[in-house]
Amino acid sequence: MDLGMSRAPSGIFLLASGLIVSAMLCGQSRKADDLAAGKVLVMQRDAPDPLFAESVILLIHYDSDGVVGLMLNQKSNIPLSEIREISGTKKRFEPAYAGGPVEVEAITGLIRAASAPLDAVPVTADIYAVQSKKGLEAGLKRSKGPSDFRIYLGYCGWEIPQLKHEISLGSWYIFDHGERYIFDAEPNRLWKRLIDRTEGQFARGPSLNTADPAELIWGFRSLSPK
């Protein structure tokens, strides 16, 4: 038996899998050309504007007429049950979110749905944004809870050149797949988790210098030759 040959594939799979996992966990950019609706902005550690410190913002609109985003990780102290303008909130006690400093009286809902709800605008994957009273009420009616429907008060707004300038200054990281973060179960920890990824502080596989060779292949046994 050629032991060298039998071990080689595990090493190859380990290296390839490590590269794939790293790419999946990073998933961020600092290129203004990557901006689009459905992307998520993560503020750098030293925020130049305290209003956006430790913010995670989903872009729900990106067009020549401007950019609109919602902060995903800033809970307000207002439960949905106190938003009387919309029917269907009476028994919803989870908090609304502070969507941003612009027009704080404006109400936007983010909905996860298999098909477009009433008056909804597609954002990314199965996520829709809605702002009309009828659309918000319809979203509440079909919602099972905060895991598929959240309300935001206010929003963040930019002109495209303004946001691109902030990107060029290094203020924001751009993450793909906004749908992964909108209904996060721990939004207060979301910024920390994402900013750690930008610095390489995400979960890694075992070190190639580990003293125990068994640790190197524990996750790749199914790929090793029998």
C-alpha positions in Angstrom: 0.0 0.0 0.0 1.3 3.4 -0.9 0.6 5.4 2.3 1.7 8.7 0.7 -0.8 8.3 -2.1 -3.7 7.4 0.3 -3.1 10.5 2.4 -2.7 13.0 -0.4 -6.4 13.4 -1.3 -7.3 14.3 2.3 -4.7 17.1 2.2 -6.0 18.4 -1.1 -9.6 18.3 0.1 -8.5 20.0 3.4 -6.9 22.9 1.5 -9.7 23.3 -1.0 -12.4 23.1 1.7 -10.5 25.6 3.8 -10.4 28.1 1.0 -14.1 27.6 0.2 -15.1 28.0 3.9 -13.0 31.2 4.1 -14.5 32.7 1.0 -18.0 31.9 2.3 -17.4 33.3 5.7 -15.8 36.5 4.4 -18.4 37.4 1.7 -17.7 41.1 1.9 -16.4 43.8 -0.4 -15.1 47.4 -0.2 -15.8 48.2 -3.8 -18.5 50.8 -4.6 -19.4 48.9 -7.8 -20.8 46.1 -5.6 -23.5 48.3 -4.1 -27.1 47.2 -4.9 -30.4 46.6 -3.3 -30.3 43.6 -1.1 -26.7 44.2 0.0 -25.8 44.9 3.6 -23.6 47.7 4.8 -21.5 47.1 8.0 -19.9 50.2 9.6 -16.2 50.2 10.3 -15.1 50.1 14.0 -14.3 53.8 14.2 -17.5 55.3 12.9 -17.0 58.8 11.6 -20.6 59.6 12.4 -22.0 58.5 15.8 -25.5 58.1 14.3 -24.2 55.1 12.4 -21.8 53.6 15.0 -22.0 49.8 15.0 -24.8 49.8 12.4 -25.8 47.0 10.0 -27.9 48.4 7.1 -29.9 46.6 4.5 -30.2 48.5 1.2 -33.8 48.2 0.1 -33.6 50.7 -2.8 -30.6 51.6 -5.0 -31.2 53.7 -8.1 -30.3 56.9 -9.8 -32.9 58.7 -7.7 -31.1 57.7 -4.4 -30.3 55.0 -1.9 -32.6 53.9 1.0 -31.5 51.5 3.7 -32.8 50.2 7.0 -30.8 49.5 10.2 -31.2 45.9 11.1 -29.7 45.8 14.5 -31.2 48.8 16.4 -34.3 47.9 18.4 -36.4 50.8 19.5 -38.3 51.0 22.8 -41.6 51.0 21.0 -43.5 47.7 20.8 -45.6 47.1 17.7 -48.7 47.2 19.9 -48.2 50.9 20.3 -48.2 51.6 16.6 -51.9 52.4 16.4 -51.9 53.7 12.8 -51.8 50.0 11.6 -54.5 47.5 12.5 -53.2 44.0 13.5 -50.5 45.2 15.9 -52.6 44.9 19.1 -51.1 41.5 20.1 -47.6 42.0 18.7 -45.3 43.0 21.6 -41.9 42.7 19.9 -40.2 46.0 19.4 -40.1 48.0 16.2 -36.6 48.8 14.9 -35.0 52.2 14.5 -34.6 52.1 10.7 -32.5 55.3 10.5 -32.4 59.0 11.3 -34.4 60.2 8.2 -38.2 60.7 8.6 -38.5 58.7 11.8 -42.3 58.8 11.5 -42.1 56.8 8.3 -43.0 53.1 8.7 -41.4 50.3 6.6 -42.0 46.6 6.9 -39.7 43.8 5.8 -41.5 40.6 5.0 -40.3 37.1 4.1 -42.8 35.5 1.8 -43.0 32.9 -1.0 -44.8 35.4 -3.2 -45.1 39.2 -3.3 -47.4 40.6 -0.6 -49.8 43.5 -1.3 -48.0 46.7 -2.3 -44.6 45.1 -1.7 -41.3 45.8 -3.5 -38.8 43.0 -3.9 -35.5 43.5 -2.1 -33.6 40.2 -2.3 -34.4 36.5 -2.5 -37.8 36.1 -0.7 -37.6 39.4 1.1 -40.0 42.3 0.3 -40.3 45.9 1.6 -43.7 47.5 2.1 -44.7 51.0 3.3 -48.4 51.4 2.5 -50.9 51.0 5.3 -52.8 48.3 3.4 -49.5 46.5 2.6 -48.3 46.6 6.3 -51.7 45.3 7.5 -51.6 42.5 5.0 -48.1 41.6 6.0 -49.1 41.5 9.7 -52.0 39.3 8.9 -50.0 36.7 7.1 -47.0 36.9 9.5 -46.3 34.2 12.2 -44.0 36.5 14.2 -40.8 38.5 14.2 -39.0 35.7 12.3 -40.8 36.7 9.1 -42.0 40.3 9.6 -40.4 43.3 11.2 -41.2 47.0 11.3 -38.8 49.9 11.0 -39.3 53.5 12.0 -37.3 55.9 9.8 -34.7 55.0 7.3 -31.2 55.9 6.1 -30.8 57.8 2.9 -28.0 58.8 0.5 -27.4 60.1 -3.0 -25.3 57.5 -4.9 -22.2 59.7 -5.2 -22.4 60.4 -1.4 -22.5 56.7 -0.5 -19.8 55.8 -3.0 -17.6 58.4 -1.4 -18.1 56.9 2.0 -17.2 53.5 0.6 -14.0 55.0 -0.9 -13.1 56.3 2.6 -13.4 52.8 4.0 -16.4 53.6 6.2 -18.5 50.6 5.1 -18.1 46.9 4.3 -20.5 45.5 1.8 -22.0 42.0 2.5 -23.9 39.9 0.0 -27.1 37.9 0.8 -29.0 40.4 3.0 -31.7 37.9 3.5 -29.4 36.0 5.9 -29.3 38.9 8.4 -32.7 40.6 8.3 -34.4 38.2 10.8 -31.3 37.5 12.9 -32.3 36.1 16.3 -29.6 38.2 18.1 -29.6 41.6 16.3 -27.8 43.3 19.1 -24.7 41.0 18.4 -25.0 41.2 14.6 -22.6 44.0 14.0 -19.9 42.4 16.2 -20.2 39.1 14.4 -20.0 40.7 10.9 -17.1 43.1 11.7 -15.2 40.2 13.2 -15.5 38.4 9.8 -14.0 41.4 8.0 -10.9 41.0 10.2 -10.6 37.3 9.8 -11.9 36.6 13.3 -14.4 34.0 12.2 -14.6 30.3 13.0 -11.7 28.5 11.4 -11.0 24.9 10.8 -8.1 23.2 12.8 -4.7 24.6 12.2 -2.4 22.9 9.8 0.2 23.0 12.5 -1.9 21.0 14.9 -0.1 18.3 16.9 -2.9 15.8 16.4 -3.1 14.8 12.7 -6.6 13.3 13.3 -8.0 16.8 13.8 -6.9 17.8 10.3 -9.3 15.3 8.6 -12.1 15.0 11.1 -14.5 17.1 8.9 -13.5 15.6 5.6 -13.7 11.8 6.3 -16.5 11.4 3.8 -14.2 12.8 1.1 -11.3 10.6 1.9 -10.7 7.4 -0.2 -12.0 4.3 1.3 
